[in-house]
Amino acid sequence: MSATDTEAHAARATRSAVTTPMSRMTALARAELILLGRNKGTVFAALFVPLVLPTSVWSASKEMDLAEAGLTTGTLVLPAAVGFSLLFAVYSALVGVFVVRREELVLKRLRTGELRDAEILGGSALPSLLTGLVQSLLLAAGCFVLLDLSAPSAPHLAVLGLVLGLVMCAALAAVTASFTRTGESAQVTPMPFMFASMLGSGMFVPLEMFPDLAASLCELLPLTPVVTLVRGGWTGDLSAYEALGATATAVAWTVVAVFAVQRRFRWEPRH
């Protein structure tokens, strides 16, 4: 069964049997999950790459004076692992999903049914969002076992950071998809954001080790507040002012991304 057939089946089921927004999104998410499972490249990048990359952060941490920054190996690796999951399992995967479904006219067909625009994007994103959530929880459990990480001092900050990261990365994926022409180019257009996040959001090197000006600029990157909140949830040394600032930055990026999607997202193939 092709992507078009699967999504069309979901749309027919939605029109005939489903009446609530959540039910419509769930029906679409089930169809999208089937399609994702058939894309071996996407599955590998989403499931296995985020599990491997934290080992490079662990190796790099041996060359750092983490105690000077008030960190441990665990409090460096865990936020980085969550960041990798958001970048690969959510952001990068969703760019490909949105672009390929658009080019196959799936999104255009879905809009002719009962599904609203937000429901189409949300339902298509649900499998990747759940993958990112489950993967982040498994990575946290792995850090507990392998890196002797203690329980979070402020778990609400870690949860807030993860939720904000999931929503923001999904919205940014839709923005990136709006100017991505083909499924092949969808493997390239996410790279600038991903590299900027990995190098400048405190995933490999804590911002405390950056020069003051560079650290101040990097704090404005979209993924930095997520890393900051997750790390602060474990260390407990994040002040209310810093937590509020990080939350405001993440919310601001999400609002801007949603506005851009409303104005610029393409529902038909680019020519």
N, C-alpha and C positions, 0 to 999 in steps of 0.2 A: 504494500500500500504506500503510495507516494505521500509527500508532505501535504500536497493540496487535498488529496482524498481524505487524509486523516483529519485535517483541520476543517474541511467541509462537513465531515461527519459530526464533528464536535459542534459546528454551527447549527446543523439541522437538529441535533439533540437539544441544543440550547433553546432553539425557537419552539420546539414542540413540547418540552417537558420541564424546563427550568424557568423559574420565575424571579428568583432573588439574585441580586448582583453577585453574592458570594457563590451561589450554586453555579451561575454562569461562568464565573472565573475558574471554579474548580473543574468544571467539565473541560474547559479549554486547557487548563494546566495538565490534566490527565493526557490529553492528546499530545501536548507539547513534550511531556515526559517520555512518551513512546518514541517521538522523533529524535529527542536528544540521545536516547539510548542507542540509536542506530548510527550516530555520528561518532565513530571511534576516536577521531582526533580531538573533538571537543570534550569527550568523556575523559580522555587521558590528561588533557590540559587542566580540566576542572577538578579532577579527583586526585591525580598523582603529583602534578607539579607543585601545588601548595604543600604537599607533605614532604617533598624533597628539599625545597629551597630553605626551610628553616635550619637545615644542617649547615648550610653555608654561613648563616648568621652565627650559629654556634661556633663554627671554626674561626670566624672573624673576631668573635668576642674574646678569644684567647690573647689577641694582640692589643686589647683595650684595657685601660684602667677604669673598669666599671665602678669600682668603689668610690672613686673621685666624683663620679656623676650620681652617686647614691643608688646605683642599680646592681643587680645580680645577673648572672647568665639567664636565669629564668625570666626575669622581668624585662630583659631585652628580647629574648627569643619569642615569648608568647605573643606580645603585640605585633611583632613582625609576622608571625605565623598567621594571625588573624588578618593582617593586611594582605598577605599573599592570597589567602582564601577569597577575600573580597575582590581582589584584582583579577584573579584567574577564574574562579568558580562563578562569580557574579558579573563583574564589569565586562571582561573580555568575552565570556560566553554569551552574554546577552547582546552585545554588539552584533555578533554573528547571527544570533537568532532573529533579531529584528530585521537585519538586512536581507537575509535569505528568505524569510517569510514575505517580506515586501516584494522582492524580485520575483517570487513565485506567485504573486497576486493573491496570496492567502489573506493578508491584512485587508486588502480592498474588498474581498468577498465577505470577510467577517463583519465589515462595517455595514453591509446590507441587511444584516440580521438584527436581532434584539440587543446584541452586545453594544455597549457604549465604548467610546474610544479608550477611556481610562481602564475599563474592564478588559479590553483586548490586550493592552500593554501589561496590565497587572497580571492577568491570567497567563500570558506568555512568559512573564518573569518569575512566576511562583516556583517552578522546579529549580531554577538557578538560585533563588533566594533561600529555599529550603536546603539546598546542597551547601550553600555558604554557611548557613546557620549550624547544621549538623557537623560540618567539617570543623568549624571554629570550636565547637564544644568538644569534639574528639581531640583536637590539637591541644586544648586546655588540659584535658585529662592526661594526654601524653606528657605534657610539661610537668604535671604533678608527679608522675611516676618516674620520668627519666631525669628531670632536672631538679628534683626535690623542691618544687615550688610550693610555697605556703599558700594557705587560703587567702582569698582577696580581702583586703582591709576595708574596701568600700565597694562591695559587689554591684551596687546600684549604678556606679559610674561605668563599670565594665559593661554592664547590660545596656546602658544608655549609649555608650560608644559603639557597640556592636549593632544595635538597632539603627542608629543614625547612619552607620556605614553601609548597611544593607540597602536602606532606602536611597541614600545618596548615590551609591554606585549603580543602582538600577536606573535612576533618573539620568545620570551622566552617560550611561550606555545608550539610552534612547537619543540623547543629544548627539553622541558620536555617530550613531547609525544614520542620523538625518543627513550628514554630509559624506557618508560612505557609499560609494557607487555600487560595488559588487561584493559577492561573498568572498572572493579572493582578496580584495582590498580590506575586508573586515579583519584580516589577520595582521594588517599593518597599521591602520588608523588608531587602534587603541594603544600602540606602543609609546607615543610621547607621554601620555598621562601615566602609564604604568612605570616607565623609567623614572619620570620625575618623582613619582610617589616613592619608589623603592630607594632612590638616592637622597631625597630631600625631606621625607616625612618621618625620619627617625626610625626607620625599619632596620637598616644596616648599621647606621651610626647615630647614637642619641643626639638630639639637638643640643644638649648641654655641652657637647664636645665641639660644636660649631662656633665660629666667630659670632659675636653678638649680632652684627648686621645680617649675616647669612641666616642665623637662627630666627631672627625676627621675620625675615622674608619667607622662610620655609614654614613658619607657623600658619601662613595664609594658604598653603596648599590644601586641596580638598581632603586628603586622607590624613593629614597631620592631626587634626582634632580627634579623629577616631583612635589613632595610636596613642595620643596623649590621654584620652579618657580610659582606654583599656589598661594602659600602664598605670595610670593613677589609681584605678580600681584595685590593683594589687599592692602597690607601694603605700597607698594611703597618704601620700605627701602632696596631693594636689589640693590647693586651697579652693574655697568656694568661688573666689574671683576667677581663678584659672579655669576651673571647671565650667563656669558660666561663659567665659570667653571662648573656650573650645566648642561648647555646645552651640553658641551663637554663630560661630564660623561654619560649622557643619550644616546648621539649619539654613544659613544664608546661601551656601552653595547649592543646597537642595532646592530652595525656592527659585533661585536663578535657573537651575537646570529644568525644573518643571515648567517655568515660564517659557524657556527656550523650546521645550518640546511642544507646548501648546501653539507656539508661533511657527516653528520651523520643521516639525517632524513630517516626513513624507510617507504617505500611505500607498503610493503607486511607484512603480519602477522609475529610476532616474534614467534619462536619455541624454 
